[in-house]
Amino acid sequence: MTEISRRELLGSAILGAAAGTLPAAAQSATPCASEAQASGKTSGKTWRRGIEGQRQADLGDGTFLNPIVAGDHADPTILKDGDDYYMTFSSFDAYPGVVIWHSRDLVNWQPVIAALTKPIGSVWACELIKHKGRYYIYIPARWPDRKSTYVIHADNIRGPWSDPIDLNLPNHIDPGHVVGEDGKRYLFLSGGDRVRLTDDGLATDGPVEHVYDPWRYPEEWVVESFAPEGPKVMRHGDYFYMITAVGGTAGPPTGHMVIVARSKSIHGPWENDPANPIVRTYSAKEKWWSRGHATLVQGPAGDWWMVYHGYENGYWTLGRQTLLDPVEWTKDGWFRAKGGDLSQPIAKPAKGKPSPNGMPLSDDFSTNRFGVLWGFYNPGSNEMGRVQYQNKALRIAGKGTQPHDCSPLSFITPDTSYRVTVDIELQDSAQAGLLLFYNKRLYCGLGFDANGLVMHRYGLERRLKLPPGVGRRLHVLIENDEHIVTIRYSTDGKQWKKFDVQMEVSGYHHNVAWDFLSLRPAIYVAGQGAAVFRDMRYEAIEGSAKS
């Protein structure tokens, strides 16, 4: 298909933050000691449990426990807009994408809209800013045959957002916006490069220039690669500060880190912080691995904080999660992170206003929750044309032959242990099922069609006979208990039969299969015909692993 036809995708999606139906089983839950132990938390503290038992950072006693946005929310870019805070993340291959989250206290966050509906490729680290009353998001994205950085804009952060505008920057990622002392707008880019923007921020105004040689770590450190990226530039006092990520974003847990340089002019010269790196994972024993890609933000009380991402120890499968770290300024004009390895509770930012947290992940399909909850993996042209909402049901037309080529529909999970169920009804000769999906090369789960069951494991398929009594409708349950996957099926949603193969999925992540993604619950429909999905329920559960 052509690039133009891909960009016509999903324009009709309704992208409000709709609330789903909360199943009774998930309306109350208690913190689980075993999960707390296995996850490395200390001082007797564990996460509070919120909607459907999901992990919640706010402990309710004036402190919080990272992550502030759990699950796959990498490369956070944050904007303070009066008393409000907005944040978005890399959405990679999921569309609608670039979901904007809102908070008033930096700890409790809730999604509000997906700003990007027309595919431009796999979306990497964005930059969310406000300039002269208008909101902008600068978005690096890549197809296999086309790479660039784009910009979208809106007069209201809750939309509507414009179509993407191509800035024709094929050789860089991770833009960071700043206005110089000359009043001009600039994008700082990976590799220590920079390009000037036009005054409206919608085009480049000159060539890409190399302006900074990033600080290098000692050769004996264990890192993935040098890879300077994610420059975030801000003005504070007499200086511009450039915060950069180096060391690679995955690979060894001790690779990723945060470095800082400063200059009195946007044009340099840039002076490296003598204390670099100011954030780094020094040991695989720490709670958070590969910490980096930081942005500074001022708290409600005027103090300073840093947001960045990290992998949870032992849970690469969840992707990079968003962390909040208190910051202090030194007398010599640098700043220091104060949170350590972030394994213990931290006092919440002072003077924050009450803010709702999270959303139901269960869906009764009574409202359109594309973007804020659901995203198509690697969508093709007019993917929303496959979708039809019925009376508390979602009908999806088939595509491709198996999960690897049918653009499964998935959502991000914040928990280390959880259970997902869905009611599936086949139409015509379609195949459909429930998965834990990483990418087209790596997934697991159970599907069925008129000819039998289809077991998915390692991204491969194995056909099995259709069990007695199973027809065109089947309830499927997947439980992920700290990487141990158990599947059950039922003809009535009440009496469940355990599938006779269990799976271990701790290796379903980026260091094995690339793509920077996370393992996500997903539904799929392949082949001719369609499938109707009803009553999808999510519930966080108590993990069984012991430390």
BANUTOR-356117 format. One line per field, with one value per residue (C-alpha): residue in three letters; x, y, z; chain; residue number from 0. Coordinates in steps of 0.25 Angstrom, whole numbers. Example, Ala and Ser with C-alpha at 12.3 -4.5 7.8 and 13.67 -1.06 7.14 Angstrom:
rest <- ALA / SER
px <- 49 / 55
py <- -18 / -4
pz <- 31 / 29
kette <- A / A
nr <- 0 / 1
***
This chain:
rest <- MET / THR / GLU / ILE / SER / ARG / ARG / GLU / LEU / LEU / GLY / SER / ALA / ILE / LEU / GLY / ALA / ALA / ALA / GLY / THR / LEU / PRO / ALA / ALA / ALA / GLN / SER / ALA / THR / PRO / CYS / ALA / SER / GLU / ALA / GLN / ALA / SER / GLY / LYS / THR / SER / GLY / LYS / THR / TRP / ARG / ARG / GLY / ILE / GLU / GLY / GLN / ARG / GLN / ALA / ASP / LEU / GLY / ASP / GLY / THR / PHE / LEU / ASN / PRO / ILE / VAL / ALA / GLY / ASP / HIS / ALA / ASP / PRO / THR / ILE / LEU / LYS / ASP / GLY / ASP / ASP / TYR / TYR / MET / THR / PHE / SER / SER / PHE / ASP / ALA / TYR / PRO / GLY / VAL / VAL / ILE / TRP / HIS / SER / ARG / ASP / LEU / VAL / ASN / TRP / GLN / PRO / VAL / ILE / ALA / ALA / LEU / THR / LYS / PRO / ILE / GLY / SER / VAL / TRP / ALA / CYS / GLU / LEU / ILE / LYS / HIS / LYS / GLY / ARG / TYR / TYR / ILE / TYR / ILE / PRO / ALA / ARG / TRP / PRO / ASP / ARG / LYS / SER / THR / TYR / VAL / ILE / HIS / ALA / ASP / ASN / ILE / ARG / GLY / PRO / TRP / SER / ASP / PRO / ILE / ASP / LEU / ASN / LEU / PRO / ASN / HIS / ILE / ASP / PRO / GLY / HIS / VAL / VAL / GLY / GLU / ASP / GLY / LYS / ARG / TYR / LEU / PHE / LEU / SER / GLY / GLY / ASP / ARG / VAL / ARG / LEU / THR / ASP / ASP / GLY / LEU / ALA / THR / ASP / GLY / PRO / VAL / GLU / HIS / VAL / TYR / ASP / PRO / TRP / ARG / TYR / PRO / GLU / GLU / TRP / VAL / VAL / GLU / SER / PHE / ALA / PRO / GLU / GLY / PRO / LYS / VAL / MET / ARG / HIS / GLY / ASP / TYR / PHE / TYR / MET / ILE / THR / ALA / VAL / GLY / GLY / THR / ALA / GLY / PRO / PRO / THR / GLY / HIS / MET / VAL / ILE / VAL / ALA / ARG / SER / LYS / SER / ILE / HIS / GLY / PRO / TRP / GLU / ASN / ASP / PRO / ALA / ASN / PRO / ILE / VAL / ARG / THR / TYR / SER / ALA / LYS / GLU / LYS / TRP / TRP / SER / ARG / GLY / HIS / ALA / THR / LEU / VAL / GLN / GLY / PRO / ALA / GLY / ASP / TRP / TRP / MET / VAL / TYR / HIS / GLY / TYR / GLU / ASN / GLY / TYR / TRP / THR / LEU / GLY / ARG / GLN / THR / LEU / LEU / ASP / PRO / VAL / GLU / TRP / THR / LYS / ASP / GLY / TRP / PHE / ARG / ALA / LYS / GLY / GLY / ASP / LEU / SER / GLN / PRO / ILE / ALA / LYS / PRO / ALA / LYS / GLY / LYS / PRO / SER / PRO / ASN / GLY / MET / PRO / LEU / SER / ASP / ASP / PHE / SER / THR / ASN / ARG / PHE / GLY / VAL / LEU / TRP / GLY / PHE / TYR / ASN / PRO / GLY / SER / ASN / GLU / MET / GLY / ARG / VAL / GLN / TYR / GLN / ASN / LYS / ALA / LEU / ARG / ILE / ALA / GLY / LYS / GLY / THR / GLN / PRO / HIS / ASP / CYS / SER / PRO / LEU / SER / PHE / ILE / THR / PRO / ASP / THR / SER / TYR / ARG / VAL / THR / VAL / ASP / ILE / GLU / LEU / GLN / ASP / SER / ALA / GLN / ALA / GLY / LEU / LEU / LEU / PHE / TYR / ASN / LYS / ARG / LEU / TYR / CYS / GLY / LEU / GLY / PHE / ASP / ALA / ASN / GLY / LEU / VAL / MET / HIS / ARG / TYR / GLY / LEU / GLU / ARG / ARG / LEU / LYS / LEU / PRO / PRO / GLY / VAL / GLY / ARG / ARG / LEU / HIS / VAL / LEU / ILE / GLU / ASN / ASP / GLU / HIS / ILE / VAL / THR / ILE / ARG / TYR / SER / THR / ASP / GLY / LYS / GLN / TRP / LYS / LYS / PHE / ASP / VAL / GLN / MET / GLU / VAL / SER / GLY / TYR / HIS / HIS / ASN / VAL / ALA / TRP / ASP / PHE / LEU / SER / LEU / ARG / PRO / ALA / ILE / TYR / VAL / ALA / GLY / GLN / GLY / ALA / ALA / VAL / PHE / ARG / ASP / MET / ARG / TYR / GLU / ALA / ILE / GLU / GLY / SER / ALA / LYS / SER
px <- 0 / 5 / 9 / -3 / -13 / -7 / -9 / -24 / -26 / -34 / -39 / -53 / -49 / -56 / -45 / -51 / -47 / -59 / -61 / -64 / -72 / -65 / -67 / -72 / -60 / -51 / -58 / -49 / -35 / -25 / -10 / -2 / 10 / 16 / 16 / 22 / 33 / 36 / 36 / 47 / 38 / 43 / 39 / 26 / 20 / 13 / 5 / -10 / -20 / -29 / -39 / -40 / -28 / -18 / -6 / -7 / 5 / -2 / -1 / -12 / -3 / 4 / 14 / 15 / 22 / 28 / 24 / 14 / 9 / 11 / 12 / 18 / 19 / 33 / 40 / 31 / 30 / 23 / 16 / 13 / 1 / -4 / -9 / -10 / 1 / 0 / 9 / 10 / 19 / 24 / 13 / 21 / 12 / -1 / -12 / -19 / -6 / 1 / -9 / -9 / -10 / -14 / -11 / -11 / -2 / 9 / 5 / -9 / -11 / -22 / -23 / -31 / -29 / -21 / -15 / -10 / -20 / -13 / -1 / 12 / 20 / 25 / 25 / 37 / 40 / 31 / 32 / 19 / 20 / 12 / 16 / 8 / -5 / -4 / 0 / 10 / 15 / 27 / 27 / 39 / 33 / 38 / 33 / 43 / 45 / 42 / 47 / 45 / 40 / 26 / 18 / 3 / -3 / -16 / -22 / -28 / -20 / -32 / -33 / -36 / -22 / -17 / -12 / 3 / 12 / 25 / 38 / 47 / 57 / 60 / 73 / 69 / 60 / 55 / 53 / 54 / 48 / 53 / 53 / 66 / 71 / 69 / 54 / 56 / 50 / 59 / 58 / 70 / 72 / 79 / 94 / 96 / 90 / 80 / 71 / 64 / 49 / 41 / 33 / 20 / 28 / 22 / 35 / 50 / 57 / 72 / 80 / 83 / 95 / 104 / 105 / 109 / 118 / 111 / 119 / 124 / 124 / 136 / 139 / 138 / 124 / 114 / 105 / 97 / 103 / 106 / 94 / 92 / 77 / 65 / 71 / 62 / 66 / 60 / 64 / 66 / 73 / 85 / 86 / 80 / 81 / 81 / 77 / 82 / 80 / 92 / 96 / 85 / 70 / 70 / 81 / 88 / 80 / 92 / 93 / 83 / 86 / 84 / 94 / 94 / 101 / 98 / 101 / 98 / 94 / 86 / 98 / 107 / 118 / 112 / 119 / 117 / 112 / 124 / 115 / 110 / 103 / 92 / 83 / 88 / 84 / 97 / 93 / 84 / 79 / 72 / 57 / 58 / 67 / 71 / 67 / 68 / 61 / 58 / 51 / 50 / 37 / 33 / 24 / 11 / 19 / 30 / 40 / 46 / 44 / 49 / 41 / 48 / 46 / 51 / 49 / 44 / 53 / 50 / 38 / 44 / 31 / 23 / 32 / 38 / 30 / 29 / 36 / 36 / 49 / 50 / 61 / 69 / 77 / 92 / 99 / 107 / 95 / 94 / 83 / 83 / 73 / 69 / 61 / 72 / 67 / 53 / 49 / 43 / 32 / 35 / 27 / 17 / 19 / 14 / 1 / -4 / -19 / -27 / -27 / -34 / -25 / -25 / -37 / -44 / -37 / -50 / -59 / -73 / -72 / -84 / -75 / -63 / -50 / -40 / -28 / -30 / -31 / -30 / -19 / -17 / -4 / 3 / -10 / -12 / -21 / -35 / -33 / -45 / -53 / -52 / -59 / -74 / -80 / -93 / -102 / -91 / -82 / -70 / -70 / -57 / -55 / -44 / -31 / -18 / -17 / -11 / -8 / 5 / -2 / -16 / -13 / -18 / -25 / -18 / -17 / -6 / -6 / 0 / 1 / 11 / -1 / -14 / -26 / -34 / -46 / -55 / -67 / -64 / -74 / -70 / -76 / -74 / -60 / -52 / -42 / -42 / -36 / -29 / -14 / -3 / 4 / 18 / 20 / 18 / 29 / 25 / 12 / 4 / -11 / -23 / -31 / -42 / -49 / -59 / -48 / -43 / -34 / -22 / -11 / -1 / 13 / 26 / 19 / 16 / 3 / -2 / -15 / -24 / -37 / -49 / -54 / -67 / -78 / -70 / -77 / -76 / -76 / -65 / -61 / -46 / -38 / -23 / -16 / -2 / 3 / 17 / 21 / 13 / 2 / -10 / -22 / -36 / -48 / -63 / -76 / -84 / -75 / -77 / -71 / -57 / -48 / -33 / -25 / -14 / -2 / 3 / 14 / 25 / 27 / 38 / 46 / 35 / 41 / 51 / 64 / 59 / 50 / 53 / 43 / 43 / 29 / 22 / 14 / -1 / -14 / -20 / -32 / -30 / -38 / -32 / -37 / -50 / -63 / -63 / -64 / -72 / -66 / -74 / -71 / -56 / -52 / -38 / -34 / -21 / -18 / -9 / 4 / 9 / 24 / 32 / 45
py <- 0 / 14 / 24 / 33 / 22 / 19 / 33 / 33 / 23 / 25 / 39 / 35 / 29 / 35 / 39 / 44 / 38 / 29 / 21 / 6 / -3 / -8 / -23 / -26 / -35 / -23 / -13 / -16 / -21 / -21 / -20 / -33 / -35 / -46 / -36 / -25 / -35 / -40 / -25 / -20 / -11 / -7 / -1 / -10 / -1 / -6 / 1 / 4 / -3 / 6 / 2 / -13 / -14 / -7 / -2 / 13 / 22 / 31 / 24 / 33 / 37 / 49 / 40 / 32 / 20 / 20 / 18 / 29 / 24 / 9 / 0 / 3 / 19 / 21 / 35 / 44 / 58 / 67 / 81 / 90 / 99 / 107 / 98 / 87 / 77 / 69 / 57 / 48 / 37 / 28 / 21 / 13 / 4 / 6 / 15 / 24 / 29 / 40 / 39 / 51 / 49 / 60 / 62 / 74 / 68 / 60 / 47 / 44 / 43 / 40 / 39 / 50 / 48 / 42 / 53 / 45 / 38 / 38 / 28 / 33 / 21 / 15 / 27 / 30 / 40 / 53 / 67 / 73 / 89 / 101 / 114 / 127 / 120 / 108 / 94 / 86 / 72 / 69 / 54 / 45 / 34 / 23 / 13 / 3 / 12 / 26 / 33 / 47 / 56 / 62 / 73 / 74 / 86 / 90 / 102 / 93 / 82 / 73 / 75 / 75 / 73 / 76 / 66 / 63 / 72 / 66 / 74 / 66 / 62 / 47 / 45 / 49 / 45 / 51 / 66 / 76 / 90 / 102 / 117 / 124 / 137 / 142 / 139 / 128 / 114 / 102 / 87 / 80 / 66 / 53 / 52 / 67 / 73 / 85 / 91 / 105 / 106 / 116 / 125 / 117 / 105 / 97 / 96 / 96 / 109 / 105 / 93 / 83 / 87 / 80 / 88 / 79 / 67 / 59 / 55 / 41 / 30 / 22 / 11 / 0 / 3 / -7 / 0 / -4 / 7 / 22 / 27 / 41 / 44 / 51 / 65 / 74 / 88 / 98 / 112 / 114 / 127 / 131 / 117 / 108 / 94 / 82 / 69 / 57 / 42 / 33 / 18 / 12 / 10 / -5 / -16 / -17 / -11 / -2 / 5 / 16 / 29 / 44 / 55 / 70 / 82 / 97 / 109 / 124 / 124 / 115 / 115 / 110 / 107 / 95 / 92 / 78 / 76 / 71 / 61 / 54 / 45 / 51 / 39 / 24 / 10 / 5 / -9 / -20 / -21 / -8 / -7 / 1 / -2 / 6 / 19 / 31 / 41 / 52 / 65 / 75 / 81 / 91 / 85 / 92 / 98 / 104 / 93 / 84 / 70 / 61 / 51 / 39 / 25 / 11 / -4 / -10 / -20 / -34 / -28 / -24 / -29 / -17 / -8 / 5 / 12 / 26 / 31 / 43 / 48 / 60 / 70 / 81 / 92 / 94 / 107 / 106 / 106 / 91 / 81 / 68 / 56 / 53 / 40 / 30 / 17 / 21 / 8 / 14 / 24 / 39 / 51 / 56 / 69 / 80 / 88 / 79 / 79 / 66 / 59 / 46 / 34 / 24 / 18 / 4 / -5 / -14 / -11 / -14 / -8 / 2 / 14 / 16 / 16 / 15 / 23 / 25 / 10 / 2 / 3 / -5 / -11 / -7 / -3 / -3 / 6 / 10 / 0 / 6 / 1 / -12 / -8 / -7 / -4 / -12 / -13 / -14 / -22 / -19 / -26 / -27 / -32 / -41 / -38 / -46 / -61 / -60 / -50 / -47 / -40 / -36 / -24 / -29 / -19 / -17 / -9 / -6 / -13 / -6 / -19 / -31 / -40 / -40 / -47 / -44 / -50 / -48 / -54 / -57 / -60 / -64 / -60 / -68 / -74 / -64 / -68 / -60 / -61 / -54 / -52 / -47 / -39 / -33 / -32 / -39 / -49 / -52 / -54 / -65 / -68 / -76 / -75 / -83 / -85 / -94 / -105 / -105 / -98 / -90 / -89 / -78 / -79 / -72 / -65 / -79 / -86 / -100 / -106 / -115 / -121 / -114 / -118 / -125 / -115 / -103 / -96 / -82 / -75 / -77 / -69 / -69 / -65 / -62 / -61 / -55 / -58 / -52 / -58 / -71 / -71 / -80 / -81 / -85 / -86 / -87 / -89 / -81 / -72 / -79 / -93 / -92 / -103 / -101 / -102 / -112 / -104 / -93 / -84 / -75 / -62 / -54 / -53 / -47 / -33 / -23 / -30 / -42 / -37 / -22 / -11 / -5 / -10 / -17 / -30 / -26 / -33 / -33 / -38 / -42 / -46 / -53 / -59 / -57 / -52 / -45 / -47 / -41 / -38 / -35 / -32 / -31 / -31 / -28 / -30 / -29 / -41 / -45 / -51 / -64 / -62 / -62 / -54
pz <- 0 / -2 / 9 / 5 / 7 / 21 / 25 / 22 / 34 / 46 / 43 / 48 / 62 / 74 / 83 / 96 / 110 / 111 / 124 / 122 / 130 / 143 / 146 / 160 / 163 / 161 / 169 / 181 / 183 / 193 / 192 / 191 / 200 / 191 / 179 / 188 / 192 / 178 / 172 / 182 / 190 / 204 / 218 / 218 / 206 / 194 / 184 / 187 / 178 / 169 / 158 / 156 / 166 / 157 / 163 / 168 / 171 / 181 / 195 / 201 / 212 / 206 / 199 / 185 / 180 / 166 / 155 / 154 / 140 / 141 / 128 / 115 / 115 / 110 / 107 / 115 / 110 / 120 / 120 / 131 / 127 / 138 / 149 / 140 / 135 / 122 / 118 / 106 / 102 / 90 / 84 / 74 / 65 / 72 / 66 / 70 / 77 / 85 / 96 / 105 / 120 / 130 / 145 / 155 / 165 / 156 / 163 / 159 / 144 / 134 / 119 / 111 / 96 / 86 / 78 / 66 / 57 / 43 / 43 / 40 / 44 / 58 / 67 / 76 / 86 / 84 / 90 / 95 / 97 / 97 / 90 / 89 / 93 / 83 / 86 / 78 / 78 / 70 / 66 / 61 / 53 / 43 / 33 / 28 / 15 / 21 / 34 / 38 / 49 / 48 / 56 / 59 / 66 / 73 / 80 / 91 / 96 / 97 / 82 / 70 / 66 / 52 / 42 / 43 / 35 / 30 / 35 / 26 / 36 / 32 / 40 / 54 / 65 / 79 / 76 / 88 / 86 / 92 / 89 / 89 / 95 / 80 / 80 / 70 / 71 / 71 / 71 / 77 / 72 / 74 / 73 / 78 / 66 / 64 / 54 / 54 / 52 / 45 / 55 / 53 / 57 / 45 / 36 / 38 / 35 / 31 / 31 / 42 / 50 / 60 / 73 / 84 / 87 / 98 / 110 / 109 / 120 / 124 / 114 / 125 / 128 / 124 / 114 / 101 / 93 / 93 / 86 / 90 / 89 / 95 / 97 / 106 / 106 / 116 / 121 / 136 / 142 / 134 / 126 / 116 / 121 / 111 / 118 / 109 / 110 / 106 / 108 / 100 / 104 / 107 / 107 / 120 / 132 / 135 / 121 / 120 / 128 / 129 / 126 / 126 / 120 / 120 / 113 / 114 / 100 / 91 / 82 / 92 / 96 / 105 / 118 / 123 / 137 / 145 / 153 / 140 / 140 / 149 / 148 / 145 / 149 / 155 / 159 / 153 / 168 / 168 / 166 / 153 / 141 / 129 / 135 / 126 / 116 / 126 / 126 / 137 / 142 / 152 / 163 / 168 / 180 / 171 / 174 / 163 / 158 / 148 / 139 / 132 / 129 / 134 / 133 / 145 / 151 / 145 / 136 / 123 / 118 / 123 / 115 / 120 / 131 / 136 / 148 / 156 / 164 / 173 / 169 / 176 / 170 / 175 / 179 / 166 / 157 / 154 / 159 / 166 / 166 / 181 / 179 / 178 / 172 / 174 / 181 / 194 / 196 / 193 / 198 / 188 / 182 / 191 / 188 / 177 / 174 / 175 / 161 / 156 / 154 / 143 / 136 / 135 / 125 / 124 / 113 / 110 / 96 / 99 / 95 / 86 / 93 / 82 / 85 / 100 / 102 / 89 / 79 / 66 / 64 / 51 / 44 / 29 / 21 / 27 / 38 / 45 / 33 / 40 / 52 / 55 / 69 / 72 / 85 / 95 / 85 / 76 / 62 / 55 / 41 / 38 / 32 / 28 / 33 / 47 / 58 / 51 / 39 / 44 / 53 / 66 / 75 / 89 / 101 / 111 / 125 / 137 / 146 / 148 / 149 / 143 / 137 / 124 / 119 / 107 / 100 / 85 / 74 / 60 / 47 / 34 / 33 / 42 / 53 / 66 / 79 / 91 / 92 / 100 / 88 / 88 / 73 / 60 / 63 / 78 / 84 / 91 / 93 / 89 / 76 / 69 / 56 / 51 / 49 / 63 / 74 / 70 / 81 / 79 / 85 / 82 / 71 / 64 / 62 / 66 / 62 / 71 / 71 / 75 / 89 / 90 / 91 / 86 / 74 / 68 / 82 / 92 / 105 / 106 / 119 / 120 / 133 / 134 / 148 / 148 / 134 / 136 / 126 / 128 / 118 / 121 / 112 / 114 / 106 / 116 / 123 / 136 / 135 / 131 / 125 / 127 / 114 / 115 / 112 / 121 / 116 / 122 / 115 / 123 / 110 / 102 / 101 / 94 / 97 / 90 / 79 / 77 / 75 / 89 / 92 / 103 / 105 / 104 / 105 / 91 / 82 / 68 / 56 / 44 / 31 / 24 / 31 / 45 / 60 / 70 / 84 / 97 / 111 / 112 / 126 / 133 / 147 / 154 / 163 / 174 / 168 / 174 / 173 / 186 / 188
kette <- A / A / A / A / A / A / A / A / A / A / A / A / A / A / A / A / A / A / A / A / A / A / A / A / A / A / A / A / A / A / A / A / A / A / A / A / A / A / A / A / A / A / A / A / A / A / A / A / A / A / A / A / A / A / A / A / A / A / A / A / A / A / A / A / A / A / A / A / A / A / A / A / A / A / A / A / A / A / A / A / A / A / A / A / A / A / A / A / A / A / A / A / A / A / A / A / A / A / A / A / A / A / A / A / A / A / A / A / A / A / A / A / A / A / A / A / A / A / A / A / A / A / A / A / A / A / A / A / A / A / A / A / A / A / A / A / A / A / A / A / A / A / A / A / A / A / A / A / A / A / A / A / A / A / A / A / A / A / A / A / A / A / A / A / A / A / A / A / A / A / A / A / A / A / A / A / A / A / A / A / A / A / A / A / A / A / A / A / A / A / A / A / A / A / A / A / A / A / A / A / A / A / A / A / A / A / A / A / A / A / A / A / A / A / A / A / A / A / A / A / A / A / A / A / A / A / A / A / A / A / A / A / A / A / A / A / A / A / A / A / A / A / A / A / A / A / A / A / A / A / A / A / A / A / A / A / A / A / A / A / A / A / A / A / A / A / A / A / A / A / A / A / A / A / A / A / A / A / A / A / A / A / A / A / A / A / A / A / A / A / A / A / A / A / A / A / A / A / A / A / A / A / A / A / A / A / A / A / A / A / A / A / A / A / A / A / A / A / A / A / A / A / A / A / A / A / A / A / A / A / A / A / A / A / A / A / A / A / A / A / A / A / A / A / A / A / A / A / A / A / A / A / A / A / A / A / A / A / A / A / A / A / A / A / A / A / A / A / A / A / A / A / A / A / A / A / A / A / A / A / A / A / A / A / A / A / A / A / A / A / A / A / A / A / A / A / A / A / A / A / A / A / A / A / A / A / A / A / A / A / A / A / A / A / A / A / A / A / A / A / A / A / A / A / A / A / A / A / A / A / A / A / A / A / A / A / A / A / A / A / A / A / A / A / A / A / A / A / A / A / A / A / A / A / A / A / A / A / A / A / A / A / A / A / A / A / A / A / A / A / A / A / A / A / A / A / A / A / A / A / A / A / A / A / A / A / A / A / A / A / A / A / A / A / A / A / A / A / A / A / A / A / A / A / A / A / A / A / A / A / A / A / A / A / A / A / A / A / A / A / A / A / A / A / A / A / A / A / A / A / A / A / A / A / A / A / A / A / A / A / A / A / A / A / A / A / A
nr <- 0 / 1 / 2 / 3 / 4 / 5 / 6 / 7 / 8 / 9 / 10 / 11 / 12 / 13 / 14 / 15 / 16 / 17 / 18 / 19 / 20 / 21 / 22 / 23 / 24 / 25 / 26 / 27 / 28 / 29 / 30 / 31 / 32 / 33 / 34 / 35 / 36 / 37 / 38 / 39 / 40 / 41 / 42 / 43 / 44 / 45 / 46 / 47 / 48 / 49 / 50 / 51 / 52 / 53 / 54 / 55 / 56 / 57 / 58 / 59 / 60 / 61 / 62 / 63 / 64 / 65 / 66 / 67 / 68 / 69 / 70 / 71 / 72 / 73 / 74 / 75 / 76 / 77 / 78 / 79 / 80 / 81 / 82 / 83 / 84 / 85 / 86 / 87 / 88 / 89 / 90 / 91 / 92 / 93 / 94 / 95 / 96 / 97 / 98 / 99 / 100 / 101 / 102 / 103 / 104 / 105 / 106 / 107 / 108 / 109 / 110 / 111 / 112 / 113 / 114 / 115 / 116 / 117 / 118 / 119 / 120 / 121 / 122 / 123 / 124 / 125 / 126 / 127 / 128 / 129 / 130 / 131 / 132 / 133 / 134 / 135 / 136 / 137 / 138 / 139 / 140 / 141 / 142 / 143 / 144 / 145 / 146 / 147 / 148 / 149 / 150 / 151 / 152 / 153 / 154 / 155 / 156 / 157 / 158 / 159 / 160 / 161 / 162 / 163 / 164 / 165 / 166 / 167 / 168 / 169 / 170 / 171 / 172 / 173 / 174 / 175 / 176 / 177 / 178 / 179 / 180 / 181 / 182 / 183 / 184 / 185 / 186 / 187 / 188 / 189 / 190 / 191 / 192 / 193 / 194 / 195 / 196 / 197 / 198 / 199 / 200 / 201 / 202 / 203 / 204 / 205 / 206 / 207 / 208 / 209 / 210 / 211 / 212 / 213 / 214 / 215 / 216 / 217 / 218 / 219 / 220 / 221 / 222 / 223 / 224 / 225 / 226 / 227 / 228 / 229 / 230 / 231 / 232 / 233 / 234 / 235 / 236 / 237 / 238 / 239 / 240 / 241 / 242 / 243 / 244 / 245 / 246 / 247 / 248 / 249 / 250 / 251 / 252 / 253 / 254 / 255 / 256 / 257 / 258 / 259 / 260 / 261 / 262 / 263 / 264 / 265 / 266 / 267 / 268 / 269 / 270 / 271 / 272 / 273 / 274 / 275 / 276 / 277 / 278 / 279 / 280 / 281 / 282 / 283 / 284 / 285 / 286 / 287 / 288 / 289 / 290 / 291 / 292 / 293 / 294 / 295 / 296 / 297 / 298 / 299 / 300 / 301 / 302 / 303 / 304 / 305 / 306 / 307 / 308 / 309 / 310 / 311 / 312 / 313 / 314 / 315 / 316 / 317 / 318 / 319 / 320 / 321 / 322 / 323 / 324 / 325 / 326 / 327 / 328 / 329 / 330 / 331 / 332 / 333 / 334 / 335 / 336 / 337 / 338 / 339 / 340 / 341 / 342 / 343 / 344 / 345 / 346 / 347 / 348 / 349 / 350 / 351 / 352 / 353 / 354 / 355 / 356 / 357 / 358 / 359 / 360 / 361 / 362 / 363 / 364 / 365 / 366 / 367 / 368 / 369 / 370 / 371 / 372 / 373 / 374 / 375 / 376 / 377 / 378 / 379 / 380 / 381 / 382 / 383 / 384 / 385 / 386 / 387 / 388 / 389 / 390 / 391 / 392 / 393 / 394 / 395 / 396 / 397 / 398 / 399 / 400 / 401 / 402 / 403 / 404 / 405 / 406 / 407 / 408 / 409 / 410 / 411 / 412 / 413 / 414 / 415 / 416 / 417 / 418 / 419 / 420 / 421 / 422 / 423 / 424 / 425 / 426 / 427 / 428 / 429 / 430 / 431 / 432 / 433 / 434 / 435 / 436 / 437 / 438 / 439 / 440 / 441 / 442 / 443 / 444 / 445 / 446 / 447 / 448 / 449 / 450 / 451 / 452 / 453 / 454 / 455 / 456 / 457 / 458 / 459 / 460 / 461 / 462 / 463 / 464 / 465 / 466 / 467 / 468 / 469 / 470 / 471 / 472 / 473 / 474 / 475 / 476 / 477 / 478 / 479 / 480 / 481 / 482 / 483 / 484 / 485 / 486 / 487 / 488 / 489 / 490 / 491 / 492 / 493 / 494 / 495 / 496 / 497 / 498 / 499 / 500 / 501 / 502 / 503 / 504 / 505 / 506 / 507 / 508 / 509 / 510 / 511 / 512 / 513 / 514 / 515 / 516 / 517 / 518 / 519 / 520 / 521 / 522 / 523 / 524 / 525 / 526 / 527 / 528 / 529 / 530 / 531 / 532 / 533 / 534 / 535 / 536 / 537 / 538 / 539 / 540 / 541 / 542 / 543 / 544 / 545 / 546
***
